[in-house]
Amino acid sequence: MCLGYDLDETGPLKIQCKRTKKYVSINTIEEVKVEPGDMPVLITKADRKPEVVCMYLDDFLEFVK
């Protein structure tokens, strides 16, 4: 079954991880399947580059409250 995210047990965060030669597009966050109350998160890693985390600003502000 494809959940649309890669990590379990992360509370409301539904995290999808992508490692490729170049960073994936931030539009990839739209592939994360969420239910009401969930927050989609994209972590992308490119060769010889640091990891980048992407999430919607409204979700970020709610998460850090």
C-alpha positions in Angstrom: 0.0 0.0 0.0 1.4 3.4 -1.0 1.0 5.8 1.9 2.5 8.8 0.1 5.0 9.3 2.9 8.1 7.5 4.0 8.4 7.8 7.8 6.0 6.4 10.4 5.4 7.5 14.0 6.0 11.2 13.3 2.7 12.5 14.7 0.9 15.0 12.4 4.0 15.2 10.2 3.7 13.1 7.0 7.3 13.1 5.8 8.4 12.1 2.3 12.2 11.7 1.7 13.9 12.1 -1.7 17.6 11.7 -2.5 18.7 12.4 -6.0 21.5 13.9 -8.0 19.8 17.3 -7.7 17.2 18.5 -5.3 13.7 17.5 -6.2 11.1 20.2 -6.9 9.2 21.6 -3.9 6.1 20.6 -5.9 6.9 17.1 -4.8 5.3 17.9 -1.5 2.0 17.6 -3.3 2.6 13.8 -3.6 2.3 13.4 0.2 -1.1 12.0 1.0 -2.6 13.6 4.1 -5.8 13.4 6.2 -7.3 16.5 7.9 -4.9 17.6 10.6 -1.8 16.1 8.9 1.1 18.2 7.8 3.0 17.2 4.6 6.8 17.5 4.8 9.4 17.0 2.1 13.0 16.3 2.9 15.3 16.4 -0.2 19.0 15.6 -0.5 21.2 16.2 -3.5 24.7 14.8 -4.1 27.3 16.7 -2.0 24.6 19.1 -0.7 22.9 19.4 2.7 19.4 18.1 3.3 16.6 20.6 2.8 13.2 20.5 4.6 10.1 21.9 2.9 6.7 22.4 4.4 3.8 24.8 4.0 4.2 28.0 6.0 0.8 27.7 7.7 1.7 24.2 8.9 5.2 25.3 10.1 3.6 28.1 12.1 1.1 25.7 13.6 3.8 23.2 14.4 6.1 25.6 16.3 3.2 27.0 18.4 
